Amino acid sequence: MTRSQISAIVVGLGIGAVVAFNAAVNYGSCYWYGYQTDRTVRYAMGVGCMVKKESGWTPKAELRTEQ
């Protein structure tokens, strides 16, 4: 392997670690919100934190507009 290939692998692994860490923080934040508000929540990777309502699952960011 050349030095540039090793550098590319290291950079890719670094970016992957940052993405995984960010997902873990967002997941934890979502469930902490559910714990604090006593609501049923679910974390969807592409959407974010979802909150269970009578009408179905709603993104947490859109709750204020629907209430």
C-alpha positions as CSV (number, residue, x, y, z in Angstrom):
1,M,0.0,0.0,0.0
2,T,1.1,3.5,-0.8
3,R,1.2,6.4,1.6
4,S,-1.8,8.0,-0.1
5,Q,-3.9,4.9,0.2
6,I,-3.2,4.6,3.9
7,S,-4.0,8.3,4.3
8,A,-7.3,7.8,2.5
9,I,-8.2,4.9,4.7
10,V,-7.3,6.8,7.9
11,V,-9.4,9.8,6.7
12,G,-12.3,7.5,5.9
13,L,-12.2,5.8,9.3
14,G,-12.0,9.2,11.0
15,I,-15.1,10.5,9.1
16,G,-16.9,7.3,9.9
17,A,-16.1,7.7,13.6
18,V,-17.4,11.2,13.6
19,V,-20.6,10.2,11.9
20,A,-21.1,7.3,14.4
21,F,-20.5,9.6,17.4
22,N,-22.9,12.1,16.1
23,A,-25.6,9.5,15.6
24,A,-25.1,8.2,19.1
25,V,-25.4,11.7,20.6
26,N,-28.6,12.4,18.6
27,Y,-30.0,9.0,19.6
28,G,-29.3,9.7,23.3
29,S,-30.7,13.2,23.0
30,C,-33.9,11.9,21.5
31,Y,-34.5,9.3,24.3
32,W,-33.5,11.9,27.0
33,Y,-36.3,14.2,25.6
34,G,-38.7,11.3,25.8
35,Y,-37.7,10.6,29.4
36,Q,-38.0,14.2,30.4
37,T,-41.4,14.8,28.7
38,D,-42.8,11.3,29.4
39,R,-43.6,10.8,25.7
40,T,-43.0,7.8,23.5
41,V,-40.1,8.6,21.1
42,R,-38.2,6.9,18.4
43,Y,-35.0,7.9,16.6
44,A,-35.1,7.7,12.8
45,M,-31.7,8.1,11.1
46,G,-32.9,10.2,8.2
47,V,-35.6,12.2,10.0
48,G,-34.3,12.6,13.6
49,C,-36.4,12.3,16.8
50,M,-40.0,11.2,16.2
51,V,-42.7,11.6,18.9
52,K,-45.8,9.4,19.1
53,K,-49.1,11.3,19.0
54,E,-52.6,10.1,18.6
55,S,-52.4,10.8,14.9
56,G,-49.1,8.9,14.4
57,W,-45.4,9.6,14.5
58,T,-44.4,13.2,14.1
59,P,-40.9,14.7,13.9
60,K,-40.0,16.5,17.1
61,A,-39.0,19.6,15.1
62,E,-42.6,19.9,13.8
63,L,-44.4,19.4,17.1
64,R,-44.7,23.1,17.7
65,T,-46.5,23.7,14.4
66,E,-49.0,20.8,15.0
67,Q,-50.0,21.6,18.6
